[in-house]
Amino acid sequence: ANLVVSLLVRAAVILCIATDAAAFQPLVGVTVRNARDAEAAAIDVGDWLSTGKNFFVFGTYAADFNAIEYAQRLRYYWPKLKEEKGFDKCALLLNCNNDAALSLANEVDLPQDVALFFDKSGEAGRKFGVGRGFLPENDD
């Protein structure tokens, strides 16, 4: 288990922006929605990442295997990363609509303290340099 936590923390170097304010610049002004509170104001990703030690996973579409796998890993490892590595907050961003993000979170029993964001356009992920998944322009 310690090896897996270690590997996830190393992956966090790629997926997590924790301290360097310059690293947030490409994401300042990029907004996403809170899937658990779709009526809330949009969240500025750069602002969200700018304080504390944060773990932010840029996923693909909610039905994509990789996004499902990362959500499952967050379910298991987030409490350990918080306790053992001192992360303040965690988020999972998916390129999908609100209902799809909620369905994935429900299926994997994603902890409520993992912020769940959705970005149907995939703009935030593209600004960070990730792809939008298989057939991103399809309507379904």
N, C-alpha and C positions, 0 to 999 in steps of 0.2 A: 504494500500500500504506500509506503514511503517513496518508493521508486516512482510510482504513478503520480503522486503529489509532486515530486521533484520534476517529472516530465511536464506536468501541467503548468508548473510555475515557469519552467523554461519556455513553454509555448506562450506563456503570458507576456514574455518579452515581445513577441510578435503581436499578440492580441490585446495587450494591455498598454495603456498609456498612463504612467503613474506620476512622473515628476517634472519632465521637461516642458515648460510652457510653450516653447517653440514648436513642439510636436503637435500641439493642439491647433495651430493656425489653420491647416487645411480644413478643419472641421468646425471652426467658428462660423456661426450663421447657418449651419446645416441643421435642419430641424427634423425630428421624428415624433411619433405619437406614442403615448402610453397605452398599451393594449388593455391594461386592467382598468383604465379610466379614460376611455376614448373621448370623453367630453372635456377633459382637461386641456389646458393650453399646450401647444407643441413645446417640446423640449429641445433646447439648443445643445447639440452633442458636445461642442467645444466647451460650453459652460459646465455641463455635467462632468466632464473629464478634468476640469481645471482645478478641482480641490480634492485633497486627500489622495490616498493610494487606492486606485480603482481598477477593477477588472471588467473589461468591456469586450464582449464577443460579437464580432460582426458575422452573422450567419447568412445563409442563402435563403431560398424559399422554405417555408415551414415543412413541406412534405419532402424536402431533399434529405437524403440519408445523412449527409454530413451535419446538417442543422439538427437533425434528431439526435445524432450521436453526441454533439456538443451539449445539447440540452440535458441529455441523460447524465453526462459527465458533470455538468454543473450541479445537478440534483445531488449527486453523491459527494463531489469534492468541494463545493462552495463552503460548507461549514468548516471543513478542514483548512481551506485556504484562508478563511477569515481568522480562525483561531491560531493556526500555526505560522502563517505568513503575514498577518496583520493587514489584510485588505479591508478597506472601509466599506466599499459598496461594489456591487456587481450588476451588470446588465447584459441582456441578450437582445440583440437587434435582428429582426427577421425581415426579409424582403417579401412582404405579403400583405394581405388585408388583416384587419383586426380579428375577425373570426378565426382565421387560420392560425394566427399567433396564439390565441387563447386555446384553441384545440390542441396544439402541440404542447403548450404548458400544462394543460389538463392531463394529457396522455402520459407525460413523463413525470407528473407530480412535481413540477418545478417549484422550488421554495418561493413563498410570497416575498421574501426579502431580496430576491433577484428581480431587478427591474426588467420588465418585458416591454420592449419597444417594437413598433412596426414602421416600415417605410416602403410603401407599395412601389415607389419609383426606383428604389435602390440607390438613390443619390448619395446617401451617407456612406454606404459601403464602397461605391465607386470612388468617392473622394479619399477613402482610406486605402483603396487599391485592391478590393476584392471583387470577384465576379458575382453575377446575379443568379447563377444556377442554370439548370437545364431549361431551355426554351423560355427565357425570361419575358418575352414579348407576348406569349400566349395569354388569352383572356381567362383561362381556367386556372 
